[in-house]
Amino acid sequence: MNLIKISLTVCTLLFVNPTIEAQTKKIKRPRSRVGITSVDNFVQESFDLYDKVYKYDGYAAAGTPLDDDDIDVLEEALEELSSLSDSAPDIINDLDGVGLLKQGKATLQVNRAKNALKYSIKTSKELLLGERERNTEEDSETEEVSDAEANDETNDKDVESSDDITEVPTNVSDGLEVYSRYDFVPGDKTLFYDDFSQDFIGDLPSRWNTNGSGAIVRLNKVDGNWYELKAGYRLYVIPDISNLPQDYSIEFDVLTSGLSRGTSSGTRLVVILSDNNEFNDGSSHFASVALPLGQSRAYEIRAKNYFNGKSGMINSGLKADIRNALQNQPHVAISVTKQRFRLWVNETKYVDIPRFIEELDVLNYVKFHAYGLKDQEERVFISNIKIAEGGEDLRRKLLSEGKISTNGILFKSGSANIQPQSLGIVRQISQVLMQDTSMKLNIIGHTDSDGSEDANLKLSKARAEAVKNALVNLYGISEDRLTTDGKGETEPVGDNNTPDGKAQNRRVEFVKL
C-alpha cells in the first residue's frame, strides 16, 4: 500500500510539472498504447495535431509562405489544440487501481503529449501572426525528460538508413504482455490475402463481389487501404475464395467511425460461412456470427447455424463487451477446426462452440454483411483479410519433423515489430522448447520482394531476432538455445506478383539444431 502511495505521489509530481525548453529534435509519438482509454485518446489526439503543426513549422524554417488553405488548417488546429488542452484528463483518477508499471508509462506518455500541445499552441499562434522564424539552435524542439522517460526514448529508436525497415524495438515484449496467453493459431498455408494495396481509391475491390456498394478508401489517421462496407437489406460482400478446407483460419482488421451511444442496438457486422457464393446467407447450409456495434451498453455476439434447410442446434447470444475495442481498430480472428468454431476479438476469445459446423465439407464460402448503420454517419471498414489452411497445432510437427515454416507470424509493414495477434504461434514454439529442454532452434526470417534486396535481407534478420526476443522475454526461454538468421527475398515459395504469393513469402522458419 505504501509503495502504491509513493508511486502515485511521483506520478502526480511528474504530471503537474512537465518541462518544455528549446527543442533539438521532434517529439516522438509513443508507439504503444497504455490501455487506459482517456489517456490513449488524449495522447493520440495531441500528437495528431502536433504532427500537423510541425509540418507547417517546417515550411517556416524553409522560408515557404503559407497560403489561404494552410492558414485555414492552422486556425482549425489551434481551436482544437486549445479545446484539447482545456479538457486534458485527470490522469491520477484514471490510474486508480492500475498497476505501478502502467501508472508510470501513462504519466510519461501524458507528459510527452502535454509537451507536444504546448509547442503546438505556441507555434500555431506565431505562424498565424507571421512571427515564426524557426531557428535550429534556439527554437527547435527539445524535451527535458526524466531518466525513466529517457529509457522509453531508447526503445523508440529506428533502425538506421533504411526506408523499408522503420522500427526494431529494443524490448520486443513492450505492449505484447497481454497477448502472452493468446491461443489463436492461424493457418500455415495462405489461401486468400487482401490488403487492397492493388486497388484504386474509390473503386470496388477487384477480388471481391457484392450486390450493393462500398469502395476502397484511405483514411488520415491509419495506414493502408480499407474497404468500406455499406449497410442495407441483404447486402453482402464476398471474397474470391471457394472450397474451404475442414481446418482453416480467417483474420481481418476492423475500423469504425461515428459509433456512439446513439448507435442502434441492432447494428452489427456479420461474418457468414455459406454453401454458395450468392447474395444470401446460404441455400441449405450456413453458420454466422454477428458482432455488435452498439455503444450504449454491452450487447451480445450472436451465433446461428442452419443446416439441411432448417435451423440448427445453435441460435445463441454470447456475452461480449467489445465497445472499447471497436473504437480502436480491433483484430478479429476465427478458427474453424472441423466442427469446432472459435472467435477472438484482439486477445480475448468470445466464441468457442465445439459442434457449430454440423456438417463438414458444405460451407465453402465466406461473406461479410453490415446492417443498422446510419448512412454517412456511422461507418465500418475492413482490411488485411487473410484466410489460411490449417491453424491447429504446429507443436507435433516440430517435434516429429524438426522443422516448421509459418506465415502466421505477422509484422507491421516494413518493420520487425510483431503483431500481437501472432503470438499464438510463438507460444506454441515456447511450449515445445519447455517440453524438450535439450532442443535448440534456429529461427530464419523471409520477406517478399517489395523494397531493395539489401533492405529485405536486413529486415528478415531483424524479424527473426524479434521472434527470438519474444520467446526469451515473454516465455522465459533461455537465449543460448536460440540462434537467428535471415534470407530476405532469396527463397520465395509464392508468386511475388500477387498479394497471396507475397503473404506466403513473408514467413518464419524454425529448424531444430
N, C-alpha and C positions, 0 to 999 in steps of 0.2 A: 504493500500500500504506500509506504514512504517513497519507494522507487518511482511509483506512478506519479505521486505529487511532485517529486523533483523534476521528472520528465515534463510534466505539464507546465511547471514554472519556467523551465528552459524554453519550451515551445512558445510560451507567452512572450518572453523576452525577445526571442527571435522574430516573432510575428509583428510585434509593435515597433521594432526598431530596424526595419530594413534600411540599408545604406546605399545611396547612389552617388557616384562621383563621375568624373570624366571617364568615358568608356574607350577601351582599346580594342575590343572585338565584339562581334554580335552576340547578344544574349542568346543562349541556346535553349530551345524549347525542350522541356523534359520529354524523354522518349517513352516512358511507361506511365500508365495511369495509376493513381493511388488506390482507387476502389471506393472512394467517398464521392458521391455524385456531385455535391455542391462544390467541392474542391476541384474535381476533374473538369467540370464545366467552366468554372472561373478561370482556371489555368488555360484551357483550350481557347476560350473566347479572348482572353488577354493577348495571347500570342498570335491569334489570327489577325487582330487589329495591329499589333506591333509589327508583324511582317509587312503589312500594307504601308504603314508609316515609314518603316525603314527603307522600303523601296524608293519612296519619294525623297527621303533624306539623301539617298544615293544620287538622285537626279541633281539635287542642290550641290553636292560635292563635285559633280561633273560639270556644273555650270549650265545644266539644261533647264530652261524655263518651264514653268508649269502652264498647261493650257486650261481652258474652262472646265473640261471634264475632270482633269486632275484636281482642280480646286473643289469641285462638287464632291468628289470622293473623299477628300481630306476633311471637308466640313462635316460630312456624314460620319466619318470615322471619329472626329473629335466629339461629336454628340454622343456616340456610342461609348467612347472611352470614358467620358465624364459620368455617364449613367452607370457603367460597369464599376468604376472606381467607387461611386457612392454606395453601390449595393454589394460591395465585397463581403463574402460570407464570414460569419463569426467562426473562425477555424477551431477555437477552443471548444465551443459547444459541440461542433460536429465531430470532435475527436473523443468525446466521452465514450469510454468502454472499448476504444480501439487500442490495439497492441502498440508497444513502445516504438518498434521499428516503423510502423505505419505512421505514427504521430510525427516522428522525425522527418520522414520522407514528405509528408503532407506539408509540414512547415517550410521545408526547404523549397518545395515547388511553389507554394503561395508567395514566399518572399521573392522568388525569381520572377513570378508573374507581376508582382507589385512593382518591381524594378522596371519591367517592360512597360507597364502602364504609365509610370511616372515619366519615363523617357518619351513615350508616345505622345502624351498630352503636351509636354513642354515643346517637343519638336513640331507637332502639328500647328500649334499656335505661331511659332516662329516662321514656319513655312508659309502659312496663310498671310502673315504680316509682311512677308518678304524680308525678314530679318535673319534668315537661317543661312549661315555660311559654315558648313561643317569643316572643322579643322582636325586633321588626323591625330595631332598630338593633344590638343586641348579639349576637343569637343566630340571625339569619337567615343564609342561605348566602352565602359568598363564596369566591373562589378566588384564590390567588396564582399568577400564570401568567408564563411567560417571554414574551419578545417574539414568538417563533415561535408559541406557543400563542395569544397574543392575536390574531395574524393568522388563525389557524384559527378562532377565535371569530367574527371578522368574516365569514368565509364562511358561518357558520351563521345569520346574521340572517334573520328572517322579513320578508315584505312587510307593511307597516303596514295596520292597520284593515280587514282583510277575512277573514271566516271561510272564504271559498271559496278564497282563494289562500293556501297555507300556507308556500311557500318558493320563493324565486328565488335560486339560488346566484350569488355574485359571480364565481366561477370555474366555468363550466359543465362544463369538462373534468375536474373533480375526480371520480375514480372511473371515468371513461369511457375512459381511455387504452388499456386492454387491449382494448377493442372497436373501436379506430380502424381496424383492418383487417378487421372483421367484414363479410362479404359477403352475408349473407342480406337479401333484399329482399322484404318482404311484399306481398301483392296490394293493389291500389289501389281495389277495389270490394268492400265488405263484403257477404258472403253470409249469414253467421251470426255472431252475437256473444252470449255469455252470461257474465255475472259473477255470476249467481244473486242479484242485488240485488232482483229482483222476487219471489223465492220466500221462503216462510216457513221458519224454522229447524225442522228435524225432518221436513220434508216431502221427498218426491221432487221433483226439479226439473220444472217444468211443461213445458219444451220438450225433454224427453228421454224415451226409452223404455228399459225394462230388463226382463229376465226374472228378476232377482234382488232385490237390496235396495239399501241405501245411502240417505243422507239429506243434506240441506243442514245444515252445521254452521258455527258461528262459534268461532274459537279466540282465546285470550287474548294471544298474542304476535304475531299477524299481523292485517292488516286484511282486511275483506271477508268474503263468504260463500264457502264451499268445499263441493264435492260429494265426500263420502267414498265411494270405490269399495270394494265388498265383494268379497273374493276367493272363488272357488269354481269348480267344474267347469262350463265353458261358460256362465259368467255374463257378460253383455255390457251395456254402456250405450251408447245410440245417440242422438246429437243429431238434431233435426228438420231435416235438410237432405238434399236429393236432387239428382240431376242435376249432379254436379260437372263443371266445365269441364275442358278439357285442361291449362290452366295455372292453378294456384292455390297458396295457402299455407295452412298450418294452424299456429296458435300456441296454447300453453297453458302455465300455470304449474303446477308440481307441489310438493306439500308432503308430507313424510313424518314419521312419528313411530314410535319404538320400534325402528327398524332398528339392528342391532348385528352383531358378529362371529358371533353365533349364527343370524342370518337365513339361511335356506336358500339354497343356491347356485342353486336353480331358481326363486326368487322374481322375478317380472317384471311390468312394466307394458307392455301391448301396445297398439299403435295399428294398426288394420286398415283398409285401403281395400277395399271389398267391392262385389259386384254386386247385393246385396239388403239390405233392412233387417230381416232376420230374425235370430234368435238363433243364428247360426253364423258361421264365418269367411266363407263365401260359397257360392253354389251351384256355379258353374262357374269363377268368377274371383275371386281376391283377392291382395293384396300386404300383408305385415305386417312390422313391426319391433317387437322385444321389448327393452325397456330393462331391464338387470339391476339388481336392488335389493339384492343381497347385499353385505355389507361386509367379509367376511373376506379377500378379495383382489379384484383387478380381474377382472371377468367380461366376457364379450363381449356386444355388441349383436348380436342375431340378426336376419337379414333373410331373408325367404322369400317366393316368389311362386308362384302357382298359376293357370294359365290353360287354358281349354277342357277342364276336367275332369281335368287331370293336372298334376303338379308341373312348375314352370317351370325356367328355367335357374339361378335363384338360390336357394340354401339355404346361407347362409354365416354365419360368426361373425366380427364385426369388433371388433378390439381397442379397448377403451374403459375407462378408469379414471374413472368418474363418481361414485365413492363420496363424495367430499367435497361435490360439487355436490348430491347427493341430500339431504344434511343441511342445505342452505342455500337452500331454495326455488328450484330451478332453473327456467329458462325454456326450453321445448322449441320449436323452430321447424322446420317441414317445408316444403320447396318441391318441388312437382311441376310439371315443365315437359315436357308431352307424355310421353315415355318416361322422362325423367330424374327421379330421386328423390334428394333431399338432406335430411339431418337434422343439426341443430345442438343441442347442449346448452350453454346460455349462449353464450359466444363461440366455442366450438370445434366445427368440422364433423367429425362422426364417420362419416357415411354419404354417399357420392356414387356412385350406381350409374346409369350412362348409359342402360341399357335394362331397368330394373326393371319398368316398366309395359309388358308385352309386347304388349298390345292396347289401343288407345285407345277411349274412349267407353263402356267397360263397367263401370268402377269408379265408382259414383255415390254411395256412402255411406261414412261414417266411423264406426268403432266403437272403443270402449275396453274393455279386458279386463285384470283383475288376477288373478294366481294365486300360490299359495305362501305367502301371508301367514298368520301365526299370529293367529287370531281374538282381538280385543280387546287384542292386544299390539303387533302391527305394523300400521300404518295408512298409507293413501295417499289423498291428496286432490288434486283438480284444480280450477282456476278460470281465469277470463279466457280462455275459449276463443274464438278468432277464426279464421274461415275466410273467405278473401278471394280473389276472382278476379284473375288477373294475377300480378304479382310478379317479372317477369324483368328488364326494362330500361326505366327512365324516361329514360335519357340521350338516346336518339334522339328521343323525343317532345319533350323540352325544346329540343333543337337545331333540330328541324324546325318545331315549332309555337310555340315561345317561351313556353309556359305549361304547367304541370302542377299537378294537385291530388292530394294523397295523404292518406289517413287512416292510413297506415302508420307515421307518427312518433308514438309513444305517449309520454305523460307520466304521472307519478304523479298520482293522483286529486286534483283541485283544486289542482294545482301546476304550476310551469313547469320542473320537473326532468325532463329527457329520460330515458326508459327506455333503458338502454344497448343493449338488443337492437334498437332502432330505427335504429341508426347506419348500417346498410347503405344506407338511402336517402340520408342526409346525405352519406355517402361518394360515392355516385353523383353527387350535385349538385356536390360538390367536383371530381370528375373532369371534368365538363362545363366548369366555370369554369377549370380548368387547361388544357383543350384550346382553349377560345376565350378568350384572355386579355383581349379587349376587352369581353366580356359583363359586364353589371351586372344584378343581380336585386333585385326587391322581394319580401320574404318576408311573407306575410299569414297570421295565425293566425285560426282559427274555433273556436267551442265549441258544445256542446249548450246546452239551455235550463235545465239544473239551476242553481239559485242565482239571484241577482239580476242584472238586466241590466247594471248598472254594474260589478259584480264580474266578470262574464264578459267585458266589454269589456277591463277591466284584465288579466284572465288571458290573453286572446287576444294582446294586445300583448306580455305577458311571455314567452309561449311562442314567438312569432316572434323575439323578441330572443335567447332561449335557443338557437334553431336557428342564428341568425347567429353567436353566440358559439362554438358548436361548429365551424362552418365556419372561423372565424378561429383558434381555439385548438388544434383538433385537426388541421386540414388545411392551415393556413397561408394561407388566402385573405385577401387584403387587405381590411381593414374598409371602405375607401371604395368598394368595389364592391357593397356590400350595404346595402339600406335595409329597414326593417321597418314593419309596420302590423298592426292587429288589428280584426276586425269583430264580435267577440263572438258572440252568438247570432242576429244580424240577417239572416244569409243561409243559412238551412238548406237542405240538399239531401236530407234524410231526415226521417222522422216522429219528432219528439222524444218521442212517447209510447211508443216501443218501444226495446228495447236495441239492435237492429240500426240503427235510424234515428239514435239518439244517436251510435253509433260512426261512422256516415257523416259526421255533422256535426262531429265532433272531427277537424279536418283542417288541413293546412298547404298553402298555395298558393305557387308560385314563378313569378313573372312577369318576363319579360325587359324591361328598360327601354330 
